[in-house]
């Protein structure tokens, strides 16, 4: 009874706080809108969205408080019940995201990628639904956006325009069209009034999260609000996306010329692009996880996996400018246009990177600290792992967990001096200890090589004498020897598996 009384009081406070914020949310939406008249119409929907938010948040919070009441920490029963509550909470949040749409879909997609920060039940449920059930704008709405942005209807601006979208995401959808010059293009159209609803929804979500934290201090997801505050304005301006794609390709040509030919971003038609409309070269390709289609194209899936690992390692450790939304629909694969083939006659792959709306800039110190951490993992250097984990914010007591997340190995295997400590796949017991699944051994070697090269390059730039250069060259030689031995260990493992089949 006491728990229920506390619950009723807290629920009233939550609903009151939400209602009090409603007027401010609506006012913010109108004030920030490019079309105040349309925004005013949208405000009629705000109270309903606020009500949905408050009921969902209060129900989830109550479920946690009531269901876990009296269950001792660490008990088997509490663990079982908590997992059930996580699943119910995720389903309720999923339903809210689909009903409200817009920024809520984006929020659900973001949660689906945070497998090390939020409960696994939320990740699984969001991942199964959020990427495949996004809203679709009507052709009349698409026509309105194009007319407002370019001054003409789709059939006037383009020689051909397919009214049925080939893809739809949380913020926009994509149509196939043909320019008057005869070029096939992809037209990314922002959902109608997305800017307005995003402003209102952001204020609403912030209000709910902050109110819940005040009432239930253990429920602290304010960091998620900070992430949304930074990312949504950038993603709503498609000109940012266009500029990011140009910068990404420039970085590969400047810092990674050895693989620049193997990574590509569609060409932007600047004369047809605005903040709400992005017209790009249309490119056919298989999604990066579509193994059957990749094989039909004459490409080895293993070559794609290695190229994908290397491309993103180069972005992280050498470019300091990282694509932050690389799910399967945003990474396509096609045969290298030059027609070059591998030593066994297989076609070489080219990655097509799509959706450049969200990138993360890594400052030099963060980039080199992360690269140094990986170099420490390759050499089983416990001191380097601890030192660089602390530099990255993992603290004195979380370095082992951080290393485990990166390598998917328990700490005793991470610091094992044997050369195969990362190259050889872990056992089932190793993976169950970390509650993770194994990953490609070759990925470890690729990331280890690229990160170590970044550290060596950074040290060479700072050298002021021949002696210091010689020491760095010696370190580079030791690195190459270590990686070569690890590669040999990997080849032997593959040979052993092949012989036992």
C-alpha positions as CSV (number, residue, x, y, z in Angstrom):
1,X,0.0,0.0,0.0
2,X,2.8,2.4,0.8
3,X,4.4,1.8,-2.5
4,X,1.1,2.4,-4.3
5,X,0.6,5.7,-2.3
6,X,4.0,6.9,-3.3
7,X,3.3,5.9,-6.9
8,X,0.0,7.9,-7.0
9,X,1.7,11.0,-5.6
10,X,4.6,10.7,-8.1
11,X,2.3,10.1,-11.0
12,X,0.3,13.2,-10.2
13,X,3.5,15.2,-10.1
14,X,4.6,13.8,-13.4
15,X,1.3,14.5,-15.2
16,X,1.2,18.0,-13.7
17,X,4.7,18.8,-14.8
18,X,3.9,17.5,-18.3
19,X,0.8,19.6,-18.6
20,X,2.6,22.7,-17.3
21,X,5.2,22.2,-20.0
22,X,2.6,21.7,-22.8
23,X,2.0,25.4,-23.3
24,X,5.8,26.1,-23.5
25,X,6.3,23.2,-25.9
26,X,3.6,24.6,-28.3
27,X,4.9,28.1,-28.0
28,X,8.4,26.9,-28.8
29,X,7.2,25.0,-31.9
30,X,5.4,28.1,-33.3
31,X,8.3,30.4,-32.5
32,X,10.8,28.2,-34.2
33,X,8.7,27.3,-37.2
34,X,9.4,28.5,-40.7
35,X,5.6,28.3,-41.3
36,X,3.8,29.6,-38.2
37,X,0.3,29.0,-39.6
38,X,1.0,25.3,-40.2
39,X,2.8,25.1,-36.9
40,X,-0.3,26.5,-35.2
41,X,-2.3,23.6,-36.7
42,X,0.2,21.1,-35.4
43,X,-0.2,22.5,-31.9
44,X,-3.6,20.9,-31.7
45,X,-1.8,17.5,-31.8
46,X,0.7,18.5,-29.0
47,X,-1.7,17.8,-26.0
48,X,-2.4,14.3,-27.3
49,X,1.3,13.6,-27.8
50,X,2.1,14.9,-24.3
51,X,-0.6,12.7,-22.9
52,X,0.8,9.7,-24.6
53,X,4.3,10.5,-23.4
54,X,3.3,11.0,-19.8
55,X,1.1,7.9,-19.6
56,X,3.8,5.7,-21.2
57,X,6.6,7.1,-19.0
58,X,4.5,6.8,-15.9
59,X,3.5,3.3,-16.7
60,X,7.1,2.2,-17.4
61,X,8.3,3.8,-14.2
62,X,5.6,2.3,-12.1
63,X,6.2,-1.2,-13.6
64,X,9.9,-1.0,-12.5
65,X,9.0,0.3,-9.0
66,X,6.1,-2.1,-8.3
67,X,7.5,-5.3,-10.0
68,X,10.9,-5.1,-8.3
69,X,9.6,-4.0,-4.9
70,X,11.1,-6.2,-2.2
71,X,13.2,-8.4,-4.4
72,X,16.8,-8.5,-3.1
73,X,19.6,-7.1,-5.3
74,X,21.5,-9.8,-7.1
75,X,18.9,-12.5,-6.6
76,X,17.9,-14.8,-9.4
77,X,14.2,-13.8,-9.0
78,X,15.0,-10.1,-9.3
79,X,17.1,-10.8,-12.5
80,X,14.3,-12.8,-14.1
81,X,11.6,-10.2,-13.2
82,X,13.8,-7.3,-14.3
83,X,14.2,-8.8,-17.7
84,X,10.5,-9.2,-18.0
85,X,10.0,-5.5,-17.0
86,X,12.6,-4.5,-19.6
87,X,10.7,-6.3,-22.3
88,X,7.4,-4.7,-21.3
89,X,8.9,-1.3,-21.1
90,X,10.5,-1.7,-24.5
91,X,7.2,-2.7,-26.1
92,X,5.4,0.2,-24.6
93,X,8.2,2.6,-25.8
94,X,8.0,1.0,-29.2
95,X,4.3,1.6,-29.4
96,X,4.8,5.3,-28.3
97,X,7.4,5.8,-31.0
98,X,5.2,4.5,-33.8
99,X,2.1,6.5,-32.6
100,X,4.0,9.8,-32.3
101,X,6.4,9.3,-35.3
102,X,9.0,11.8,-36.3
103,X,11.8,12.3,-33.8
104,X,10.4,9.4,-31.7
105,X,11.3,7.0,-34.5
106,X,14.8,8.4,-34.5
107,X,15.0,8.0,-30.7
108,X,14.0,4.4,-31.0
109,X,16.6,3.8,-33.7
110,X,19.2,5.4,-31.6
111,X,18.3,3.2,-28.6
112,X,18.6,0.1,-30.9
113,X,22.3,0.9,-31.4
114,X,23.2,1.4,-27.7
115,X,23.7,-2.3,-26.9
116,X,26.3,-1.6,-24.2
117,X,24.4,1.3,-22.5
118,X,20.8,0.2,-22.3
119,X,19.2,-3.2,-21.4
120,X,19.5,-5.8,-24.1
121,X,15.7,-6.2,-24.2
122,X,15.3,-2.6,-25.4
123,X,18.0,-3.0,-28.0
124,X,16.5,-6.2,-29.4
125,X,12.9,-5.0,-29.6
126,X,13.9,-1.6,-31.1
127,X,16.3,-3.1,-33.6
128,X,13.7,-5.6,-34.9
129,X,11.1,-2.9,-35.7
130,X,12.5,0.7,-35.9
131,X,14.5,0.3,-39.1
132,X,11.6,-1.4,-41.1
133,X,8.4,0.4,-40.0
134,X,9.1,4.1,-40.7
135,X,6.4,6.6,-41.7
136,X,5.7,7.4,-45.3
137,X,4.6,10.8,-46.6
138,X,1.9,11.0,-49.3
139,X,2.8,12.1,-52.8
140,X,0.8,15.3,-52.2
141,X,3.1,16.0,-49.2
142,X,6.2,15.2,-51.3
143,X,4.9,17.4,-54.1
144,X,4.4,20.3,-51.6
145,X,7.9,20.0,-50.3
146,X,9.5,20.0,-53.7
147,X,7.4,22.9,-54.9
148,X,8.2,25.0,-51.8
149,X,12.0,24.2,-52.1
150,X,12.5,24.4,-55.9
151,X,9.6,26.4,-57.1
152,X,8.0,23.7,-59.3
153,X,6.2,20.4,-59.1
154,X,8.2,17.2,-59.4
155,X,7.1,16.6,-63.0
156,X,8.3,20.1,-63.9
157,X,11.7,19.8,-62.1
158,X,12.4,16.3,-63.3
159,X,11.9,14.5,-66.6
160,X,10.5,11.5,-64.6
161,X,9.6,11.1,-61.0
162,X,8.3,7.9,-59.3
163,X,5.6,8.9,-56.8
164,X,6.2,5.7,-54.8
165,X,9.3,5.9,-52.5
166,X,11.9,3.2,-52.6
167,X,12.8,3.8,-49.0
168,X,11.5,5.7,-46.0
169,X,13.3,6.6,-42.8
170,X,12.3,8.5,-39.6
171,X,13.1,12.0,-41.1
172,X,12.7,11.6,-44.8
173,X,12.0,9.2,-47.7
174,X,13.7,8.6,-51.1
175,X,12.2,8.6,-54.6
176,X,13.8,7.7,-57.9
177,X,13.7,10.3,-60.6
178,X,15.4,11.3,-63.9
179,X,16.8,14.7,-64.6
180,X,16.2,16.5,-67.9
181,X,19.8,15.6,-68.8
182,X,18.9,12.0,-68.6
183,X,20.6,11.1,-65.4
184,X,18.9,8.7,-62.9
185,X,18.9,10.3,-59.4
186,X,17.8,9.6,-55.9
187,X,15.6,12.3,-54.4
188,X,15.6,12.5,-50.6
189,X,12.5,14.4,-49.4
190,X,12.1,15.5,-45.8
191,X,8.7,14.5,-44.2
192,X,6.3,17.5,-44.2
193,X,6.7,19.9,-41.3
194,X,9.5,17.7,-39.8
195,X,11.3,20.7,-38.5
196,X,8.2,21.8,-36.6
197,X,7.4,18.5,-35.0
198,X,11.0,17.9,-34.1
199,X,11.2,21.1,-32.1
200,X,8.0,20.2,-30.3
201,X,8.9,16.6,-29.7
202,X,12.4,17.4,-28.5
203,X,11.0,19.8,-25.9
204,X,8.4,17.1,-24.8
205,X,11.0,14.3,-24.5
206,X,13.3,16.5,-22.6
207,X,10.5,17.5,-20.2
208,X,9.6,13.8,-19.6
209,X,13.1,12.6,-19.1
210,X,14.0,15.4,-16.7
211,X,10.8,15.0,-14.7
212,X,11.3,11.2,-14.4
213,X,14.9,11.8,-13.2
214,X,13.7,14.1,-10.5
215,X,11.0,11.6,-9.3
216,X,13.2,8.5,-9.8
217,X,16.9,9.5,-9.5
218,X,18.0,6.0,-10.7
219,X,16.2,6.7,-14.0
220,X,18.8,8.9,-15.6
221,X,18.8,9.1,-19.4
222,X,19.5,12.8,-19.6
223,X,22.6,12.0,-21.7
224,X,20.3,10.8,-24.4
225,X,18.7,14.3,-24.6
226,X,22.1,15.8,-25.0
227,X,22.8,13.4,-27.9
228,X,19.5,14.3,-29.6
229,X,20.0,18.0,-29.0
230,X,23.3,17.8,-31.0
231,X,22.3,15.4,-33.7
232,X,18.7,16.3,-34.8
233,X,19.4,19.9,-36.1
234,X,22.2,18.6,-38.3
235,X,20.2,15.7,-39.6
236,X,17.3,18.0,-40.5
237,X,19.5,20.2,-42.7
238,X,20.3,18.1,-45.8
239,X,23.0,20.6,-46.9
240,X,25.0,19.4,-43.9
241,X,24.7,15.8,-45.2
242,X,25.8,16.9,-48.7
243,X,28.9,18.6,-47.2
244,X,29.7,15.7,-45.0
245,X,29.7,13.3,-48.0
246,X,32.2,15.6,-49.8
247,X,34.4,15.8,-46.7
248,X,34.3,12.0,-46.2
249,X,35.6,11.3,-49.7
250,X,38.2,14.0,-49.5
251,X,39.5,12.4,-46.3
252,X,39.9,9.0,-48.0
253,X,41.8,10.6,-50.9
254,X,44.1,12.6,-48.5
255,X,44.7,10.2,-45.6
256,X,43.8,6.7,-47.0
257,X,44.7,6.8,-50.7
258,X,45.4,3.1,-50.7
259,X,41.7,2.3,-50.3
260,X,40.1,5.6,-51.6
261,X,39.0,3.8,-54.8
262,X,37.1,1.2,-52.8
263,X,34.9,3.7,-50.9
264,X,32.4,6.0,-52.6
265,X,29.6,8.4,-51.8
266,X,27.0,9.4,-54.4
267,X,27.5,12.7,-56.3
268,X,25.3,15.6,-55.1
269,X,23.3,17.7,-57.5
270,X,23.8,21.0,-55.7
271,X,21.5,23.0,-58.0
272,X,18.6,20.8,-56.9
273,X,19.4,20.4,-53.2
274,X,18.2,22.4,-50.3
275,X,18.0,22.0,-46.5
276,X,14.9,19.8,-47.0
277,X,15.6,18.2,-50.3
278,X,18.7,16.3,-51.4
279,X,19.2,15.1,-55.0
280,X,22.0,12.5,-55.5
281,X,23.4,10.2,-58.1
282,X,21.4,6.9,-58.1
283,X,23.5,3.9,-57.4
284,X,22.5,0.2,-57.5
285,X,24.0,-2.1,-55.0
286,X,23.4,-4.8,-52.5
287,X,23.0,-4.1,-48.8
288,X,26.1,-4.9,-46.9
289,X,24.4,-7.8,-45.1
290,X,22.8,-9.3,-48.2
291,X,25.2,-12.3,-48.7
292,X,23.3,-14.0,-51.5
293,X,23.2,-10.9,-53.7
294,X,26.8,-10.0,-52.9
295,X,27.8,-13.5,-54.1
296,X,25.7,-13.2,-57.2
297,X,27.6,-10.1,-58.0
298,X,30.8,-12.2,-58.0
299,X,32.1,-10.7,-54.8
300,X,33.5,-12.6,-51.8
301,X,31.6,-11.6,-48.6
302,X,34.8,-11.9,-46.7
303,X,36.4,-9.2,-48.9
304,X,33.4,-7.0,-48.1
305,X,33.8,-7.6,-44.3
306,X,37.5,-6.8,-44.4
307,X,36.9,-3.6,-46.5
308,X,34.1,-2.5,-44.2
309,X,36.4,-2.9,-41.1
310,X,39.3,-1.1,-42.7
311,X,37.2,1.8,-44.0
312,X,35.7,2.6,-40.6
313,X,39.0,2.0,-38.9
314,X,40.6,4.5,-41.2
315,X,37.8,7.0,-40.4
316,X,38.2,6.5,-36.7
317,X,42.0,6.4,-36.3
318,X,43.3,8.5,-39.2
319,X,40.5,10.9,-40.4
320,X,38.9,11.8,-37.1
321,X,35.6,12.2,-39.0
322,X,33.3,9.1,-38.5
323,X,30.1,8.1,-40.2
324,X,27.7,7.5,-37.2
325,X,24.8,5.7,-38.8
326,X,26.3,2.7,-40.7
327,X,23.4,0.2,-40.6
328,X,22.8,-2.2,-43.5
329,X,20.5,0.1,-45.5
330,X,23.1,2.9,-45.4
331,X,26.0,0.8,-46.7
332,X,25.7,-0.7,-50.2
333,X,28.2,-3.0,-52.1
334,X,28.9,-3.1,-55.8
335,X,31.7,-4.5,-58.0
336,X,34.6,-2.0,-58.3
337,X,33.8,0.1,-61.4
338,X,37.4,-0.3,-62.7
339,X,36.7,-4.0,-63.1
340,X,39.8,-5.1,-61.1
341,X,39.7,-8.6,-59.7
342,X,41.4,-10.5,-56.9
343,X,44.0,-13.2,-57.3
344,X,41.3,-15.9,-57.6
345,X,39.3,-14.0,-60.2
346,X,36.7,-12.7,-57.8
347,X,35.5,-9.1,-58.3
348,X,36.8,-6.5,-55.9
349,X,34.1,-4.8,-53.8
350,X,33.3,-1.1,-53.5
351,X,31.4,0.3,-50.5
352,X,28.7,2.9,-51.2
353,X,28.2,5.1,-48.1
354,X,24.7,6.6,-47.8
355,X,23.0,8.9,-45.3
356,X,25.9,11.3,-44.3
357,X,23.6,13.3,-42.0
358,X,25.4,12.4,-38.8
359,X,29.1,12.4,-38.3
360,X,31.3,12.6,-35.2
361,X,34.4,14.7,-35.1
362,X,37.2,13.2,-33.0
363,X,39.8,15.6,-31.8
364,X,43.5,14.6,-32.2
365,X,43.9,13.6,-28.5
366,X,40.8,11.4,-28.5
367,X,41.7,9.8,-31.8
368,X,45.3,9.0,-30.8
369,X,44.3,7.8,-27.3
370,X,41.8,5.4,-28.9
371,X,44.4,4.2,-31.4
372,X,46.9,3.8,-28.6
373,X,44.4,1.7,-26.7
374,X,44.0,-0.6,-29.6
375,X,47.8,-0.9,-30.0
376,X,47.9,-1.8,-26.3
377,X,45.3,-4.5,-27.0
378,X,47.4,-6.0,-29.8
379,X,50.5,-6.2,-27.6
380,X,48.6,-7.3,-24.5
381,X,50.0,-4.2,-22.8
382,X,48.0,-3.9,-19.5
383,X,49.5,-0.5,-18.6
384,X,48.8,1.0,-22.0
385,X,45.2,-0.3,-21.9
386,X,44.6,1.2,-18.4
387,X,46.3,4.5,-19.3
388,X,44.4,5.1,-22.5
389,X,41.1,3.8,-21.2
390,X,41.4,6.5,-18.5
391,X,42.2,9.1,-21.1
392,X,39.0,8.1,-22.9
393,X,36.9,8.5,-19.7
394,X,36.6,4.8,-18.7
395,X,38.2,5.6,-15.3
396,X,40.5,3.5,-13.1
397,X,37.9,0.8,-12.5
398,X,36.3,0.3,-15.9
399,X,39.3,-0.4,-18.2
400,X,38.7,-4.2,-18.0
401,X,35.1,-3.8,-19.1
402,X,36.0,-1.4,-21.8
403,X,38.7,-3.8,-23.1
404,X,36.2,-6.6,-23.0
405,X,33.6,-4.7,-25.0
406,X,36.2,-3.9,-27.7
407,X,37.7,-7.3,-28.0
408,X,34.8,-9.5,-26.8
409,X,37.3,-11.3,-24.5
410,X,37.5,-11.6,-20.7
411,X,40.4,-9.6,-19.1
412,X,42.7,-12.6,-18.6
413,X,42.6,-13.3,-22.4
414,X,43.1,-9.6,-23.3
415,X,46.4,-9.5,-21.4
416,X,47.5,-13.0,-22.3
417,X,51.0,-12.4,-23.9
418,X,50.4,-15.3,-26.4
419,X,50.3,-14.0,-30.0
420,X,46.9,-15.6,-30.7
421,X,45.1,-13.9,-27.7
422,X,43.0,-11.9,-30.1
423,X,43.5,-13.6,-33.5
424,X,42.0,-16.9,-32.3
425,X,38.3,-17.0,-31.7
426,X,37.2,-17.2,-28.0
427,X,35.4,-20.2,-26.6
428,X,31.7,-20.3,-25.8
429,X,32.5,-19.8,-22.1
430,X,34.5,-16.7,-22.9
431,X,31.6,-15.2,-24.8
432,X,29.1,-16.2,-22.1
433,X,31.2,-14.5,-19.5
434,X,30.8,-11.2,-21.4
435,X,27.3,-12.0,-22.6
436,X,28.3,-11.1,-26.2
437,X,28.8,-12.9,-29.4
438,X,32.1,-13.5,-31.1
439,X,33.3,-11.4,-34.0
440,X,35.7,-11.7,-36.9
441,X,39.3,-12.4,-35.9
442,X,40.4,-10.6,-39.1
443,X,38.6,-7.5,-37.9
444,X,40.9,-7.4,-34.8
445,X,44.0,-7.6,-37.1
446,X,42.7,-4.9,-39.4
447,X,41.7,-2.5,-36.6
448,X,45.0,-3.3,-34.8
449,X,47.0,-2.5,-37.9
450,X,45.2,0.8,-38.8
451,X,45.2,2.0,-35.2
452,X,48.9,1.2,-34.7
453,X,49.8,2.9,-38.0
454,X,48.0,6.0,-36.7
455,X,50.0,6.0,-33.5
456,X,53.3,5.5,-35.4
457,X,52.4,8.4,-37.8
458,X,51.6,10.6,-34.9
459,X,54.9,9.9,-33.2
460,X,56.9,10.4,-36.4
461,X,55.4,13.9,-36.8
462,X,56.6,14.8,-33.3
463,X,60.2,13.5,-33.8
464,X,62.8,16.1,-33.4
465,X,66.0,14.1,-33.8
466,X,67.3,11.1,-35.7
467,X,67.5,9.1,-32.5
468,X,63.8,9.6,-31.8
469,X,63.0,8.7,-35.3
470,X,65.0,5.5,-35.1
471,X,63.2,4.5,-31.9
472,X,59.8,5.0,-33.7
473,X,61.1,2.9,-36.6
474,X,62.1,0.1,-34.2
475,X,58.6,0.3,-32.7
476,X,57.1,0.0,-36.1
477,X,59.3,-3.0,-36.9
478,X,58.2,-4.7,-33.7
479,X,54.6,-3.9,-34.6
480,X,54.8,-5.4,-38.1
481,X,56.5,-8.5,-36.6
482,X,53.7,-8.9,-34.0
483,X,50.9,-8.5,-36.6
484,X,52.6,-10.9,-39.0
485,X,52.8,-13.6,-36.4
486,X,49.2,-13.0,-35.5
487,X,48.3,-13.3,-39.1
488,X,50.2,-16.7,-39.3
489,X,48.2,-17.9,-36.3
490,X,45.0,-16.9,-38.0
491,X,45.9,-18.8,-41.2
492,X,46.9,-21.9,-39.1
493,X,43.5,-21.7,-37.4
494,X,41.7,-21.6,-40.7
495,X,43.8,-24.5,-42.1
496,X,43.0,-26.5,-39.0
497,X,39.2,-25.9,-39.4
498,X,39.4,-26.7,-43.1
499,X,41.1,-30.0,-42.4
500,X,38.6,-31.1,-39.7
501,X,35.6,-30.5,-42.0
